């Protein structure tokens, strides 16, 4: 019988990790705890890596609906031209492209205006002033939705470049309908992340690690429960009627994390959502400096992992399962405690196994995979920083605007 690669890895690790029942030292107990904490994400990853697939094509004969591609842009002159060019090169879809200039102080508007002058599919709009109590991106997306004329909205970040088939594949998934299934109302995808700087390649690949190691995608696929919702704010595609019926971005106006909260919102209103792997169909350089990485991840943290109830659990699982096994393996080797050594080594191999498979499958930096324990440790520091900042009432600063974290 042939097993998936990560399951083969797990079986090999268990087979080389004997524990003598008469030698349960404190180090062995610690190593057992580490192995359990490493096995949990390894087991979920084994299943999720098959469920988290590339979007398909038009499997049925329903006509594809037209799309409004909606890009909120605030000081995006370094990326907006490439984003627009990639959208306009899309094949197989009827689209309009609306870019909302959100009070940019650089050349964003001029770049969009030049493209709109030669392509009638492109419109440049200006955002009104940001109302009290709104996050800038959520307000821009809500305004864009009111300007859109098509049946399907595709909210796209200005630093994303889509492949020629990306929109076609995603709207095909949105449009796909089995006789025994409810119609999808929202689909989202995770682009391949370009990582150049140290913190980029150390931390950003952990987005996939947390998603596939700790969220049961079987629940996301086959359950309508909001706690199984997942999505990426870089690429969100949603039908017009469910969007407005659920309240859309206006219902999450004060939040920082529409990638997670918009799918949750639609699920709470009874609509179906799905998440896909866009590694082969879109690319994004999310941040361009170490400060942007830190502030960008921290601004979303308390609406995801860094809540008072979740973060202690994640800290325990990640410290024991990903950070400490290597330390214990070295100490056990020095003490010649071979039971503890074998168990801690097994935990270490499981954690690295996930990262190696992720680096290969999702085209991530191998340097980040090699420094996996350090990346996880730094991620936990960032999450606790975000939680403490929220508790202290310190604002999150993003795009020259300050927001309360929460």
N, C-alpha and C positions, 0 to 999 in steps of 0.2 A: 504493500500500500504506500502511495506517495503522499507525503505531508507537505504543507506550505513551508517555506524556508525558515520562518521564525519558530514554527512548531518543531521542526527538526532540531533547531538550535536548542530549544527548551529540553527536548528529550535527551540530547547529548549531554547537556549540563547536568540533568538529574542523574544520569547514569554514571557520571564521574564524581558524584558528591555523596559518598557514603557517610553515615553518621553512626558511631557506636553509641548505643544507648547507655553504656556505663561511663561515658566520658562527656557528659553534658556540663561542661564548664560554663562560667558566665560568658566567655567568648563564644562558645557554641550557641548559647541562647541568643546572643546578639546577632550572630551570623544567620541563625534560623529566621529571626525577625527581618533581617535584611533580605533574605531570599524570598520571603513571602511578599515583602513590599516591592521587590523587583519583579516578581512573577505576576502580580496583578496587572500592571500596564503591559507586560509582555504578552499575557493571554488576550487582553483586549486588542492589542495591536495586531495579533495574529488573525483575528476575525476582521477587524476594521480595515486592514490594508486591502482586503478583497472587496469590501463594501464601498470604500472610498474610491470611486472609479472616475474615469474620464467621461464627460457627457457624450451621449450617443448621437445618432442622426434621426431623421424623420422616419420612425419605424412604422407609423400609420399614415393614412392618406389625408388626414385633416389639413386644410390649408394653414400655413403658418401666419400668425397675426403680425401686423406691422409694429415696429418698435420705435419708441422715443428713447434715444440714448442721452442721458442727462448727466452732465459733468459739472459739479460745483468747483470753482477755481478761485483760489485766493493766493496771489503771488506765486504763480505756477509757470512763469515764463521759461524755466529750464526744462519743462516736461510737456506742456500743453500741445505743442506742435506735433510731437511724436504720437501723443494720445489721439489727437484728431485724425492724423493721417492713417493710423491703424484702424480706427473705426470706419473711416470712409472707404477703406480697401476691403471691407467685409463683403463676403459673397453669400448669395442665396437668401438675403433678407431685404425687406423694404424698410428703410429707416429714415428718421430725421435726427439731427444732432443739435442739441441745445446746450450751450455753455453759459453758465451764470457767473459773471464776474462779481465776486464778493468783496468789493472795495479794495481791489488790488492796488498796490503802489508801484508795481513794476510794469513790464510791458505785456502782461497777459492779455489785456483787452485788445491791444493793437494786433497781436499775433492772431487772435481769433477773428477779428474784423477782416484781416487780409484774406483768410480762408473763406469766410462767408461771402466775400465779394466775388469769388469765382466758383463757388459751389452752393447751389440753392438749397441743399439739404441742411446747411449749417446756419444756425441763428445765434447771435450774441445777445444776451440779456443782462441787465444790471440788477443786482440784489438791492432791495430796499434796506433801510437801516435795521440793525439787529435789535429786535424787541427784548425787553427785560424778561429773563427767565428762559431764554432760548440758547441752546448751543449753536454755534455758527454753522456747522455742517448740516445739522438737522433742519435749521431754518432754510438754508440754501436748497436742500433736497425737497422740502415741502413747497417752496416757491417754484422750483423746477417742475414738480408734478402738476401744479396748477397751470403751467405754460404748455405742457405736453399735449399733443393732439392724437396720439396713437393709442392702441389698445393695451400695449405692454410697455412698461417703463423699465429701462436698464440704468440703474444708478452706477456710475463708473467713476472711480477716483482719477484725478488728473495725471497721476504718475503711473497709470496702467497702460500698457500697450497690448492690444488684443490681436490674436492671429486672425487670419482671414476666415476661419471656420468657427471662431469662438461664439459669436452671436447666433449663428445658425444652429450650432450644437445645443446651446443653452435654451433657445426658444423651442427647439424640437423636444427637449426634455420637459419644458413647461407645457407643451402642447400634447405630449404623449398621454394616452388615456386607455387603460384596460377596462374591460366590461365590469370587473369587480373592484375597481379602484375609484376613489374620488379624484377630481381634477386637481392638479397642482396649481397653487396660487403664487408661490414664490420659489425660485431656485437661486442658489448662490454658489460661488466657486472661489477656490483659493489659487491665485496665480503663483507661478514660480517666483521666488523672491531673489532679486539680485542683491548680493551682499559683498560690499567692498571693504569697509572699515572693520576694525577688530570687534567692536560690540555688535556690528551687523551680523557677521558670520558666527559669532559666539552665541547670540541670543535669539535671533529671528527664526532659525530652524526649529527652535523649541516650540513654536506655534503648532507645527505638525505633531511634535512629540506629545504635547498636552492633549491636543484634539484626538489623536488616534490611540493614545495610551490610557485615557481616562473618561472618554465619552462613549457609551455603548451605541455605536451607529446602527445596530439592529433596532434599537428603540427609535432612533431618528428616522429610519426608513419606514418602519411599519407601525409606529405609534404616533398619535396626534398630540401627545402630551407635551406641554411647553418646556418641561425640564430637559427634554431630549433635543431641543432646538439647537441648531448650529448654523453659522453663516460667516461670511467675510464681507466687511463693509467696502472692500475694494471693488466687488462685483456683486450687485444685488439686482435680480430681475424679477419683477412682480406684475401681476395683472392689475389693470386700472381699478376695476370694481372692488376686489378684495382690499386693495390698498386704501381706498377712501372709506370703505365700510368699517375697517378696523381702526381708522384714525391716522394711519400712516405715520410719517415723521412728527406730526403734531402731537401724537400721543406719547412720544418719547422725547419731547422737545428739550428737556434739560439734561439729557444723557450724553455720554461721549462715545457710545459703543453700539451703533446701529447694526453692525454686522451680527451681533448676537441678539439684540433686543427687538429688532424688527421681525425676525422669524418667530421669536417668542410671542410677540404681540399678535401676529396672524394666527398662530396656533391657538392662542387663548380665545380667538374669535371663531374657531372651528375650521380654519383653512389649513391646507396641507402644504408643507415646505420640504425641500430637499437640498442637500449640499453635495458638491462635486469637486473633483480634482482637475484644476485647470493648468497643471504643470506644463502640458504640451500646447496649450492654447492661449496663454496670456503670461505676461511678465511684468514685474513691478519692482522698482527700487523704492521701498517704503520710506526710508530715512537716508540722509546724506551726511550725517555727522554723529559723533558719539552722544552729544547733548540731545539731538533729535531722537536717537534711539531710546535714551533713558526717559525723556519727557513724554515721548510718544507712547511707549509701553505703559508708563506709569499712569497716564491720563485715563486709560481704559481698565486699569487693573482692578479697581474696586467694584466694577460692574461684572467682573468675571471671577477670577480665582481669589482675589484679595478681599474677601468679605470676612467679618469676624468669625463666622461659623465655618467657612470652607478653608481658610488659609491654615489654621492649625493642623487640619487633616492632611492637606497637601504638603505642608512642611514635613510632617512625620513620614509620609510615604516617599517623598522625594529625597529627604536626607538619608533615610535608612536604605532606600532602594537604589539610589543613583549616586549619592555623594560619598558615603562612608564605606561601602564595600571594599574599595581599593585600599583605604587606610587600614581596615581590619585585616585584609589579606596580608599586607606587609607585616603587621604586628604578629599575626598568627604564624607566619613563616619564621619570623625571628624567634618566637617562642616554641616552635616545632609543635604547635597545636594543629595537627593535620585535619581534624574534623572541622574546626573553625575555618581553617584555610580553604578547604574544599567548598564549604558552604558560601563563604564570602566571595570566593572566586566565581562560583556559579552565579551569584547575584550580579557581580561585575560583568560577566559575559552576557547576561540577559540585558542589562542596561545598554551596553555597547552594541549588542546585536540589533536592538531597535534603531539606534542611531545610524549604524552602518547601512541597514536596509533602507532607512529614510533618505540618507545621503545619496544612495544609488537611485532609488525610485523617484525621488522628488528633486533631483539635481541640486542638492545642497552642498555647502562647503565641507570638504573632508577635514579641514582644520577644526571646524566646530565639532565634528564628530569625535576627533581625537581628544579634544578638551571638554568632552561632554560633562564630567563631574563639575568642573569649574563653571561651565555655563549654567548648569542647574543651580549651583550655589549662588551665583550672581543673580539669577532670576528670582530666587527666594528673597535675597536682600532687596531687590527692586520691589517685590510685592509687599514686603513689610514696610518699606519706605512709603509706598503709596497708601497703605492702610493707616500708618501713623500720620501722614500728611492730612488725610481726610479727617481723622479724629481731632487733629489740632486745628482744623479749619483753614489750612493753607490751600490756596488756589492752585489749580493746574494751569500752566501757561502754554498756549498752543496757537500758532499763527498770529502772534501779537495780540492775543486775547487771553484774559484770565477767567477761569471757571472754578467753581467749587467742585471738589472731587467727590463723586458719589454716584 
